[in-house]
């Protein structure tokens, strides 16, 4: 039967778009089903503030009425305003959320996305990015043998060859690091932490969840300063802060998020989440009729094997100083202790980390963590 690629826009088709991921990944033991409700919100204008600064077209691939693939093509106007050295600039479109049952389907979908981007006057494409750089950027090219942690992607290993066959070349690798958090850190790191504890100028504190909005604004201000020169950085909008805050509030625990202060000034933070994937995997994406009860019970004080560190940052004026490394090691150590004692965790995952972020890579390697997954972002002229 002939393959049909068609743009979609109705709610019913968006639900089919979500279900393609379930159908094509069901046999993969390391794929973790997303919550269907969240997956649908992700691709629904009005439910996801990404659409306030982005244009998007979703496509379904169908054969004999059956959905056999999907892709999104989109233009993030914030990326268009970023300088080329940070991966942005005029004329750069994106595609993402690729799922395909075969190479032929994948190529037809990617070509449809490229055609749409050309029609929107884009001159190059950067992919896969699903949707924002703050969500799930990159294609998994290493580490398919174990499940992703919360808010990280997982892809069919065949996709790498299918994408590269169309002339796409890698432009940036994003790394995650695996860390044994039961074992004490090396003596050098312990001495650095102890030295910091003797320094009266330094205070490492837990966030105060009763002041959620205030603490979120503080962390965002440090994040925007610390990450603003990074490749791929796009500012987080106020709407995205509010949306993300509501979405992630159930996995925000005070002992897992620390703020470092020097002379009373907040200058660094580290955020850690229990791996929600471990708590939702058996729900098969459904919260109803009884999945939400299970999840609420599990979230009261979750016991998980893995913690993920999605974000940490030190204000720009302290970066590349010994004090910055000391603050980072202190926050990592304090959270490590609480993650083991209070949540039963034995493993940490740090990332993603840009392949050329030497400061963060040095910290990760000093505490004996190892690269466990690599996500690759590709580019191609249109």
LINQUI-V10939 format. One record per backbone hydrogen bond with DSSP energy under -1.0 kcal/mol. NH is the residue of the N-H (numbers start at 0). CO is the residue of the C=O. If there is no record, write none. Layout:
# LINQUI-V10939
[[NH,CO] [NH,CO]]
This chain:
# LINQUI-V10939
[[3,61] [5,59] [7,57] [13,9] [14,10] [15,11] [16,12] [17,13] [18,14] [19,15] [22,18] [23,19] [24,20] [27,24] [30,27] [35,284] [38,34] [39,35] [40,36] [41,37] [43,40] [46,43] [50,47] [51,48] [52,49] [54,74] [56,72] [58,70] [59,5] [60,68] [61,3] [62,65] [65,62] [67,60] [69,98] [70,58] [71,95] [72,56] [73,93] [74,54] [76,52] [79,75] [81,78] [85,82] [86,83] [87,82] [88,78] [91,88] [92,123] [93,73] [95,71] [98,69] [100,67] [105,101] [106,102] [107,103] [108,104] [109,105] [110,106] [111,107] [112,108] [113,109] [114,110] [115,111] [116,112] [117,113] [118,114] [120,117] [121,116] [122,90] [123,90] [124,379] [125,92] [126,377] [128,94] [129,135] [134,131] [135,129] [137,127] [138,375] [140,373] [141,373] [151,148] [158,155] [161,157] [162,158] [163,159] [164,160] [165,162] [166,163] [167,162] [168,378] [170,376] [171,376] [173,374] [174,352] [175,372] [176,349] [177,369] [178,347] [180,345] [189,185] [190,186] [191,187] [192,188] [193,189] [194,190] [195,191] [196,192] [198,195] [201,198] [202,260] [204,258] [206,256] [210,207] [211,208] [214,210] [215,211] [216,212] [217,213] [218,214] [219,215] [220,216] [221,217] [222,218] [223,219] [224,220] [225,221] [226,222] [229,226] [231,85] [232,229] [240,236] [241,237] [242,238] [243,239] [244,240] [245,241] [246,242] [247,243] [248,244] [250,247] [251,248] [255,252] [256,253] [257,269] [258,204] [259,267] [260,202] [261,264] [262,200] [264,261] [266,259] [267,259] [268,312] [269,257] [270,310] [272,307] [274,305] [275,273] [277,274] [279,275] [280,276] [282,279] [283,280] [285,282] [291,286] [293,289] [294,290] [295,291] [296,292] [297,293] [298,294] [303,342] [306,346] [307,272] [308,348] [312,268] [314,266] [317,314] [320,317] [324,320] [325,321] [326,322] [327,323] [328,324] [329,325] [330,326] [331,327] [332,328] [333,329] [334,330] [335,331] [336,332] [337,333] [338,334] [339,335] [340,336] [341,337] [344,338] [345,304] [346,304] [347,178] [348,306] [349,176] [350,308] [352,174] [354,172] [356,353] [357,355] [360,356] [361,357] [362,358] [363,359] [364,360] [365,361] [366,362] [367,364] [368,363] [369,177] [371,175] [372,175] [373,141] [374,173] [375,138] [376,171] [377,126] [378,168] [379,124] [381,122]]
